[in-house]
């Protein structure tokens, strides 16, 4: 759930919550509170599924305090409300309380722990929550979560001691010790970073982080659910979408949330390599395989044994190599270049492309059997222009903060005019283009990012230097639209225009353009030739 979730008073259907089994016989004393985070220490900050991590954390806190339920509340600095971020709440999706409202709200406002042996007659107890959930609170304890500066940013709460009896002052002290551990863990996550960003920029919508992916547009939320289903398996995944829309981030999310998270994640960018070297890069070579091969060299598949191979720009894979990749998918074996002995390998394959693979299959440019074998799970990533204005704003503000930290600058404000310009623009280069645009504006601005600081084409001319009369009929504007807002372009044309715009911005320096586009210079040269543009050096 995000800080911008719908109002919580509506009851939403959820799967029944099942607490992990407790020991058959309750120990005479609770488990050592110092062990609460021990099994999860290695997972913190490693892009694991934050929702699952927090829920498991609450489970362990409840077991340690011998409580029936536990709740992790976080402070929404924009609304000045607490919201349940992870909780044993099978009845509702989320609960929000005002700062100062109820025991949790009091603890957040006063910054002091509270234990309530009996809520009857307790003025700080907020009975409306029990009425909403149908749950009867008999006793509770709550303590604040503090950051490194001592500021309260959340609350840990437990309800109803198992076996009867109230929570005691001793329980509150133990919960306080646990809260110190939890706070240390949470401050390494992107969720905490977003809470801090929201405090500094309360006018902005709060971003939703999924494994370091920012956004909560409906198409993205659907993708998050698919990733959560596919990641725990070994299924081969194909990510499709335009260049710059975050395919590598999703590939990493699949890896780190799966059973191979402790093994290597190895990337191969087919577009950054000459076709003649891709086979050697993937599969390695034997000694003497070619001139200069004076020793055996393992390839990426061997380097990733036990882990995940991410094949980026799969559509650039030469047909001569496609058959060897198919063999890996089918039999988990291959032969090195110049070799005759089969090499067994245990890897998961995640591939990505911006190419239209079905069209390439129809044109005979991509093997049909490989296409069907590699798209066991196919995820289509939406372009930035289809994610809505709020996601653009979330990303823009995040990139402002990131660029300011990178260049050791004070983060500038985004002016209203600049923000509106960002929202109107079509972003043919997607998130990568937005990030580069914001970084440039942060460097060039002085305290406030104005519209003129944004390195974007003016609204009164085409997206590239291509003269209007040379545009084909497919580039004409839809009736009743204006400027760039509704240009209908093939993907290849969008890519061509973006490359031209980047080249124009760097004054024709192809090395700088390749760096900005995050592709190899050879790839840039090849693309310029594909588009009929001379590579002049």
C-alpha positions as CSV (number, residue, x, y, z in Angstrom):
1,X,0.0,0.0,0.0
2,X,1.1,3.5,-0.6
3,X,0.7,6.7,1.4
4,X,-1.9,7.7,-1.2
5,X,-4.1,4.7,-0.7
6,X,-7.9,5.3,-0.6
7,X,-9.5,6.3,2.6
8,X,-9.5,3.3,4.9
9,X,-13.0,3.4,6.4
10,X,-14.3,1.2,3.6
11,X,-14.0,-2.5,4.3
12,X,-12.1,-4.3,1.6
13,X,-12.0,-8.1,1.0
14,X,-8.7,-9.7,1.8
15,X,-7.4,-13.2,2.2
16,X,-7.6,-14.5,5.8
17,X,-4.4,-13.8,7.7
18,X,-2.7,-16.8,9.2
19,X,0.0,-16.2,11.9
20,X,3.0,-18.4,11.6
21,X,2.6,-21.3,14.1
22,X,3.9,-20.8,17.6
23,X,5.7,-23.5,19.6
24,X,3.4,-26.2,20.9
25,X,4.2,-25.2,24.4
26,X,4.5,-21.5,25.2
27,X,8.0,-20.8,26.6
28,X,8.3,-19.7,30.2
29,X,9.9,-16.4,28.9
30,X,9.5,-14.6,25.6
31,X,12.1,-15.1,22.9
32,X,15.2,-12.8,23.1
33,X,14.2,-9.5,21.6
34,X,17.6,-9.2,20.1
35,X,16.8,-12.0,17.7
36,X,13.8,-10.4,16.1
37,X,15.6,-9.0,13.1
38,X,18.4,-11.6,13.0
39,X,17.0,-13.8,10.2
40,X,16.3,-10.7,8.0
41,X,19.4,-8.7,8.5
42,X,20.8,-9.8,5.1
43,X,17.7,-8.8,3.3
44,X,17.4,-5.2,4.4
45,X,18.3,-2.7,1.7
46,X,18.6,-5.4,-1.0
47,X,15.4,-4.5,-2.9
48,X,13.5,-7.4,-1.6
49,X,9.7,-7.3,-1.6
50,X,9.2,-4.6,1.1
51,X,5.6,-5.6,1.8
52,X,6.6,-9.2,2.5
53,X,9.5,-8.1,4.6
54,X,7.4,-5.8,6.8
55,X,4.7,-8.3,7.3
56,X,7.1,-11.0,8.4
57,X,8.6,-8.5,10.7
58,X,5.3,-7.8,12.3
59,X,4.7,-11.5,12.6
60,X,7.9,-12.0,14.5
61,X,7.2,-9.0,16.8
62,X,3.8,-10.5,17.7
63,X,5.4,-13.9,18.5
64,X,8.2,-12.3,20.6
65,X,5.7,-10.3,22.7
66,X,3.3,-13.2,22.8
67,X,0.6,-10.9,21.3
68,X,-2.4,-11.8,19.2
69,X,-1.9,-9.0,16.7
70,X,0.8,-6.4,15.8
71,X,0.8,-3.2,13.8
72,X,3.5,-1.1,12.2
73,X,2.2,2.4,11.8
74,X,4.0,5.1,9.8
75,X,3.5,8.8,9.8
76,X,2.2,10.4,6.6
77,X,3.8,13.9,6.9
78,X,1.5,15.4,4.3
79,X,-1.8,14.5,6.0
80,X,-0.4,14.4,9.5
81,X,-1.9,10.9,9.9
82,X,-0.7,7.5,10.9
83,X,-1.4,4.7,8.5
84,X,-1.1,1.0,9.1
85,X,1.8,-0.1,6.8
86,X,2.0,-3.7,7.9
87,X,-0.5,-5.2,10.3
88,X,-2.7,-8.2,11.3
89,X,-5.8,-6.7,9.8
90,X,-7.8,-9.4,7.9
91,X,-10.9,-7.2,8.2
92,X,-9.8,-4.1,6.3
93,X,-7.1,-3.1,3.9
94,X,-5.7,-0.2,5.9
95,X,-6.5,2.0,8.9
96,X,-5.6,5.7,9.3
97,X,-5.8,7.8,12.4
98,X,-5.1,11.5,13.0
99,X,-2.0,12.5,14.9
100,X,-3.0,12.4,18.5
101,X,-6.0,10.2,17.9
102,X,-6.1,6.8,19.7
103,X,-3.2,5.3,21.6
104,X,-1.0,5.0,18.4
105,X,-1.8,8.7,17.5
106,X,-0.9,9.8,21.1
107,X,2.4,7.9,21.0
108,X,3.3,9.5,17.7
109,X,2.4,13.0,18.9
110,X,3.9,12.7,22.5
111,X,6.8,10.5,21.5
112,X,6.5,8.3,24.6
113,X,5.6,4.6,25.0
114,X,2.2,3.6,26.4
115,X,0.8,0.4,27.7
116,X,-2.9,0.1,28.4
117,X,-3.8,-2.9,30.7
118,X,-7.6,-2.3,30.1
119,X,-9.0,0.0,27.5
120,X,-12.3,0.5,29.2
121,X,-12.4,4.1,30.5
122,X,-9.0,4.9,28.9
123,X,-9.4,8.3,27.2
124,X,-6.6,7.7,24.7
125,X,-8.2,4.5,23.4
126,X,-10.0,4.9,20.0
127,X,-12.9,2.5,20.1
128,X,-14.0,3.3,16.5
129,X,-11.3,0.9,15.2
130,X,-12.8,-2.0,17.1
131,X,-16.2,-1.1,15.8
132,X,-14.9,-1.0,12.3
133,X,-13.0,-4.3,12.5
134,X,-15.3,-6.2,14.9
135,X,-12.1,-7.1,16.9
136,X,-12.2,-6.6,20.7
137,X,-9.1,-5.0,22.2
138,X,-8.4,-6.2,25.7
139,X,-4.9,-4.8,26.3
140,X,-2.3,-3.1,24.2
141,X,1.2,-1.6,24.2
142,X,2.6,1.0,21.7
143,X,6.1,2.6,21.4
144,X,7.4,5.3,19.0
145,X,9.8,4.6,16.1
146,X,12.5,7.3,15.9
147,X,15.0,8.1,13.2
148,X,18.7,8.9,13.7
149,X,17.9,12.5,14.6
150,X,15.4,11.4,17.3
151,X,12.3,12.4,15.3
152,X,9.2,10.1,15.5
153,X,8.2,8.7,12.1
154,X,6.1,5.7,13.2
155,X,4.7,3.5,16.0
156,X,4.9,-0.2,16.9
157,X,1.8,-1.6,18.5
158,X,0.8,-5.0,19.9
159,X,-2.7,-6.1,20.9
160,X,-4.1,-8.7,23.4
161,X,-1.5,-10.9,25.1
162,X,-1.9,-14.6,24.3
163,X,-3.1,-16.6,27.3
164,X,-4.8,-13.7,28.9
165,X,-3.5,-11.0,31.2
166,X,-2.4,-7.4,30.3
167,X,0.8,-6.1,28.8
168,X,3.2,-4.9,31.5
169,X,5.8,-2.2,31.8
170,X,8.4,-4.9,31.1
171,X,6.7,-5.7,27.8
172,X,6.8,-2.0,26.9
173,X,10.5,-2.0,27.5
174,X,11.0,-5.0,25.3
175,X,8.9,-3.5,22.6
176,X,11.0,-0.3,22.8
177,X,14.2,-2.4,22.3
178,X,12.6,-4.1,19.3
179,X,11.5,-0.7,17.9
180,X,15.2,0.5,17.9
181,X,16.1,-2.6,15.7
182,X,13.1,-2.0,13.4
183,X,13.9,1.7,13.0
184,X,17.5,0.9,12.0
185,X,16.3,-1.6,9.4
186,X,13.6,0.7,8.0
187,X,15.9,3.7,7.6
188,X,17.9,1.7,4.9
189,X,14.8,1.3,2.8
190,X,13.4,3.4,-0.1
191,X,10.1,3.7,1.9
192,X,11.8,5.7,4.6
193,X,13.6,7.8,2.0
194,X,10.2,8.6,0.5
195,X,8.8,9.6,3.9
196,X,11.6,12.1,4.3
197,X,11.2,13.4,0.8
198,X,7.4,14.0,1.5
199,X,8.3,15.9,4.6
200,X,10.5,18.3,2.6
201,X,8.1,18.6,-0.3
202,X,4.6,18.2,1.1
203,X,2.9,19.6,-2.0
204,X,4.0,16.6,-4.0
205,X,2.2,13.3,-4.3
206,X,4.0,10.6,-2.3
207,X,5.7,8.0,-4.5
208,X,5.1,4.3,-4.2
209,X,8.2,2.2,-4.2
210,X,8.2,-1.4,-5.4
211,X,11.7,-2.8,-5.3
212,X,13.0,0.7,-6.1
213,X,10.5,1.2,-8.9
214,X,8.5,4.4,-8.4
215,X,4.9,4.7,-9.5
216,X,1.4,3.6,-8.8
217,X,-0.4,4.0,-12.1
218,X,-2.8,1.1,-12.6
219,X,-0.7,-0.6,-15.3
220,X,2.3,-0.6,-13.0
221,X,0.3,-2.0,-10.1
222,X,-0.9,-4.8,-12.3
223,X,2.8,-5.5,-13.2
224,X,3.8,-5.5,-9.5
225,X,1.2,-8.3,-8.9
226,X,2.6,-10.3,-11.8
227,X,6.1,-9.9,-10.6
228,X,5.2,-11.1,-7.2
229,X,3.6,-14.2,-8.7
230,X,6.4,-15.0,-11.2
231,X,9.4,-14.1,-9.1
232,X,9.3,-17.1,-6.6
233,X,9.4,-19.5,-9.5
234,X,12.0,-20.3,-12.1
235,X,9.8,-19.4,-15.0
236,X,11.5,-17.6,-18.0
237,X,10.3,-14.1,-18.2
238,X,10.1,-11.8,-21.3
239,X,9.9,-8.0,-20.6
240,X,8.6,-6.0,-23.5
241,X,8.4,-2.2,-23.7
242,X,10.0,0.9,-25.2
243,X,13.6,1.9,-24.5
244,X,14.0,3.7,-21.2
245,X,10.8,2.4,-19.4
246,X,12.6,0.4,-16.7
247,X,13.0,-3.2,-18.0
248,X,16.2,-3.8,-16.1
249,X,14.7,-2.6,-12.8
250,X,11.9,-5.2,-13.3
251,X,14.4,-7.8,-14.2
252,X,16.3,-7.2,-10.9
253,X,13.0,-7.2,-9.0
254,X,12.2,-10.7,-10.4
255,X,15.7,-11.9,-9.4
256,X,15.9,-10.5,-5.9
257,X,12.4,-11.7,-5.0
258,X,13.1,-15.2,-6.2
259,X,14.9,-18.3,-4.9
260,X,18.1,-17.3,-6.7
261,X,18.5,-13.9,-4.9
262,X,21.8,-14.9,-3.2
263,X,23.3,-16.0,-6.6
264,X,24.7,-13.8,-9.4
265,X,22.6,-11.5,-11.5
266,X,24.5,-11.2,-14.8
267,X,23.4,-8.8,-17.6
268,X,24.2,-9.2,-21.3
269,X,23.3,-6.2,-23.5
270,X,23.0,-7.6,-27.0
271,X,22.7,-4.1,-28.5
272,X,26.0,-3.0,-27.0
273,X,28.0,-5.8,-28.6
274,X,29.0,-6.4,-32.2
275,X,27.0,-9.4,-33.6
276,X,30.3,-11.3,-34.0
277,X,31.0,-11.1,-30.2
278,X,27.6,-11.9,-28.7
279,X,28.1,-15.7,-28.9
280,X,31.5,-15.5,-27.2
281,X,30.1,-13.2,-24.6
282,X,27.2,-15.5,-23.7
283,X,28.9,-18.9,-24.0
284,X,32.6,-18.3,-23.7
285,X,35.3,-20.0,-25.8
286,X,37.9,-22.8,-25.7
287,X,41.6,-22.3,-26.0
288,X,42.5,-22.0,-29.7
289,X,39.0,-21.3,-30.8
290,X,40.2,-18.3,-32.8
291,X,43.3,-16.2,-33.2
292,X,44.3,-14.7,-29.8
293,X,42.3,-17.3,-27.8
294,X,45.3,-18.5,-25.7
295,X,43.2,-19.8,-22.8
296,X,39.7,-21.0,-22.0
297,X,37.3,-18.2,-21.2
298,X,33.9,-18.8,-19.5
299,X,30.9,-16.8,-20.7
300,X,28.1,-15.1,-19.0
301,X,26.0,-18.3,-18.6
302,X,28.8,-20.0,-16.6
303,X,29.4,-16.8,-14.6
304,X,25.7,-16.8,-13.6
305,X,25.5,-20.5,-12.7
306,X,22.8,-20.8,-10.0
307,X,21.6,-17.3,-10.6
308,X,19.9,-15.2,-13.3
309,X,21.0,-14.2,-16.8
310,X,19.3,-11.0,-18.0
311,X,19.5,-10.8,-21.7
312,X,18.8,-7.2,-22.6
313,X,17.7,-6.2,-26.2
314,X,16.9,-9.8,-27.1
315,X,15.7,-8.7,-30.5
316,X,19.3,-7.9,-31.5
317,X,20.4,-11.5,-30.9
318,X,21.9,-12.9,-34.2
319,X,19.9,-15.8,-35.7
320,X,23.1,-17.8,-35.6
321,X,23.1,-17.6,-31.8
322,X,19.3,-18.0,-31.3
323,X,19.6,-21.8,-31.7
324,X,22.2,-22.0,-28.9
325,X,20.0,-20.0,-26.6
326,X,17.0,-22.2,-27.4
327,X,19.2,-25.2,-26.4
328,X,20.0,-23.6,-23.0
329,X,16.3,-23.0,-22.4
330,X,15.3,-26.5,-23.3
331,X,18.2,-28.6,-22.0
332,X,20.2,-26.2,-19.8
333,X,23.4,-26.9,-21.7
334,X,25.6,-25.4,-24.4
335,X,29.0,-25.7,-26.0
336,X,31.6,-23.0,-25.8
337,X,32.8,-21.4,-29.0
338,X,35.4,-23.8,-30.5
339,X,34.3,-26.6,-28.1
340,X,32.6,-30.0,-28.5
341,X,31.8,-30.8,-24.9
342,X,28.4,-29.9,-23.5
343,X,28.5,-27.6,-20.5
344,X,25.7,-27.9,-18.0
345,X,24.4,-24.8,-16.4
346,X,21.7,-24.0,-13.9
347,X,20.3,-20.5,-14.6
348,X,17.1,-18.6,-14.8
349,X,16.7,-16.4,-17.9
350,X,15.0,-13.1,-18.0
351,X,15.0,-11.3,-21.3
352,X,13.9,-7.8,-22.5
353,X,13.4,-6.1,-25.8
354,X,11.8,-3.1,-27.3
355,X,11.4,-4.8,-30.7
356,X,8.1,-6.3,-32.0
357,X,9.1,-9.9,-31.7
358,X,5.9,-11.4,-33.3
359,X,6.5,-9.2,-36.3
360,X,10.2,-10.3,-36.4
361,X,9.0,-13.9,-36.3
362,X,6.6,-13.3,-39.2
363,X,9.5,-11.7,-41.2
364,X,11.8,-14.6,-40.5
365,X,14.2,-12.5,-38.4
366,X,13.5,-14.3,-35.1
367,X,13.0,-18.0,-34.4
368,X,9.4,-18.9,-33.7
369,X,10.3,-21.8,-31.4
370,X,12.6,-19.5,-29.4
371,X,9.9,-16.8,-29.1
372,X,7.4,-19.2,-27.7
373,X,10.0,-20.8,-25.4
374,X,11.2,-17.5,-23.9
375,X,7.8,-15.9,-23.3
376,X,6.6,-18.3,-20.6
377,X,5.7,-15.2,-18.6
378,X,5.4,-12.0,-20.7
379,X,5.3,-8.6,-19.1
380,X,4.4,-5.5,-21.1
381,X,5.8,-2.3,-19.5
382,X,3.8,0.9,-20.2
383,X,5.6,3.9,-21.6
384,X,5.8,6.9,-19.3
385,X,3.3,8.9,-21.3
386,X,0.6,6.2,-20.4
387,X,1.3,6.3,-16.7
388,X,-0.3,9.7,-16.0
389,X,0.7,13.0,-14.6
390,X,1.1,11.9,-11.0
391,X,3.7,9.3,-11.8
392,X,5.6,11.9,-13.9
393,X,5.6,14.2,-10.9
394,X,6.6,11.5,-8.5
395,X,9.5,10.5,-10.7
396,X,10.5,14.1,-11.4
397,X,10.7,15.0,-7.7
398,X,12.6,11.8,-6.9
399,X,15.1,12.6,-9.7
400,X,15.5,16.2,-8.4
401,X,16.5,14.9,-5.0
402,X,18.8,12.1,-6.5
403,X,20.6,14.5,-8.8
404,X,21.1,17.1,-6.0
405,X,22.7,14.5,-3.8
406,X,24.9,13.2,-6.7
407,X,26.2,16.6,-7.5
408,X,26.4,17.8,-3.8
409,X,23.8,20.6,-4.5
410,X,20.9,21.9,-2.5
411,X,17.8,20.4,-4.1
412,X,16.0,23.2,-6.1
413,X,12.3,23.7,-6.2
414,X,10.3,22.7,-9.2
415,X,8.3,25.7,-10.4
416,X,4.7,25.2,-11.4
417,X,5.4,26.1,-15.0
418,X,8.3,23.6,-15.2
419,X,6.1,20.8,-13.6
420,X,3.3,21.5,-16.0
421,X,5.7,21.3,-19.0
422,X,7.0,18.0,-17.7
423,X,3.5,16.7,-17.5
424,X,2.5,17.8,-21.0
425,X,5.6,16.4,-22.7
426,X,5.2,13.0,-24.4
427,X,8.6,11.5,-23.2
428,X,9.6,9.3,-26.2
429,X,12.7,8.4,-24.2
430,X,10.6,7.4,-21.2
431,X,11.9,7.4,-17.6
432,X,15.5,7.5,-18.8
433,X,14.9,10.7,-20.7
434,X,13.0,12.3,-17.8
435,X,15.9,11.4,-15.4
436,X,18.5,13.0,-17.8
437,X,16.3,16.0,-18.3
438,X,15.9,16.6,-14.5
439,X,19.6,16.1,-13.9
440,X,20.4,18.8,-16.5
441,X,17.9,21.1,-14.9
442,X,19.2,20.6,-11.4
443,X,22.7,21.5,-12.5
444,X,21.7,24.5,-14.5
445,X,19.1,26.0,-12.1
446,X,19.7,28.3,-9.2
447,X,17.3,27.5,-6.4
448,X,14.3,26.9,-8.6
449,X,13.8,24.9,-11.8
450,X,12.1,27.0,-14.3
451,X,10.6,26.0,-17.6
452,X,13.6,27.3,-19.6
453,X,16.0,25.0,-17.6
454,X,14.3,21.9,-19.1
455,X,16.3,20.6,-22.1
456,X,13.1,19.9,-24.0
457,X,12.0,20.9,-27.6
458,X,9.8,24.0,-27.7
459,X,6.1,23.3,-28.2
460,X,6.0,25.2,-31.5
461,X,8.4,22.9,-33.4
462,X,8.6,19.2,-34.2
463,X,10.3,16.8,-31.8
464,X,13.5,16.7,-34.0
465,X,15.1,18.7,-36.7
466,X,13.1,16.7,-39.3
467,X,11.3,19.4,-41.4
468,X,7.5,19.0,-41.2
469,X,7.1,18.4,-44.9
470,X,9.3,15.3,-44.7
471,X,7.0,13.6,-42.1
472,X,4.9,10.7,-43.4
473,X,1.1,10.6,-42.9
474,X,1.6,8.5,-39.8
475,X,3.1,11.5,-38.0
476,X,0.1,13.8,-38.5
477,X,-1.7,15.1,-35.4
478,X,-5.0,13.7,-34.5
479,X,-7.9,16.0,-35.1
480,X,-8.5,18.5,-32.4
481,X,-5.1,18.1,-30.7
482,X,-2.2,20.5,-30.5
483,X,1.6,20.3,-30.8
484,X,3.4,17.3,-29.5
485,X,0.6,16.1,-27.3
486,X,-1.0,13.6,-29.7
487,X,1.6,12.7,-32.3
488,X,1.0,9.1,-33.5
489,X,4.4,7.7,-34.3
490,X,5.8,4.2,-34.9
491,X,8.2,3.1,-32.2
492,X,11.2,3.2,-34.6
493,X,10.4,6.8,-35.5
494,X,10.1,7.8,-31.8
495,X,13.6,6.3,-31.2
496,X,15.0,8.0,-34.2
497,X,13.7,11.4,-33.1
498,X,15.0,10.9,-29.6
499,X,18.5,10.0,-30.8
500,X,18.5,13.1,-33.0
501,X,17.4,15.3,-30.1
502,X,20.1,13.9,-27.9
503,X,22.7,14.5,-30.6
504,X,21.5,18.0,-31.0
505,X,21.7,18.6,-27.2
506,X,25.4,17.4,-27.1
507,X,26.3,19.3,-30.3
508,X,26.9,16.2,-32.4
509,X,29.3,14.5,-30.0
510,X,28.5,10.8,-30.6
511,X,30.5,9.6,-27.5
512,X,28.5,11.9,-25.3
513,X,25.2,11.0,-27.0
514,X,25.9,7.3,-26.5
515,X,26.7,7.9,-22.8
516,X,23.4,9.9,-22.4
517,X,21.4,7.2,-24.2
518,X,23.2,4.5,-22.1
519,X,24.1,2.5,-25.2
520,X,27.4,1.6,-26.8
521,X,28.9,3.9,-29.4
522,X,28.9,1.0,-31.9
523,X,25.2,0.6,-31.2
524,X,24.6,4.3,-31.8
525,X,26.5,4.1,-35.1
526,X,24.4,1.1,-36.2
527,X,21.2,2.8,-35.3
528,X,22.1,5.9,-37.3
529,X,22.9,3.7,-40.3
530,X,19.5,1.9,-39.9
531,X,17.8,5.3,-40.0
532,X,19.7,6.3,-43.1
533,X,21.8,8.9,-41.3
534,X,25.5,9.1,-42.0
535,X,27.8,8.5,-39.0
536,X,30.2,11.4,-39.4
537,X,32.4,10.5,-36.5
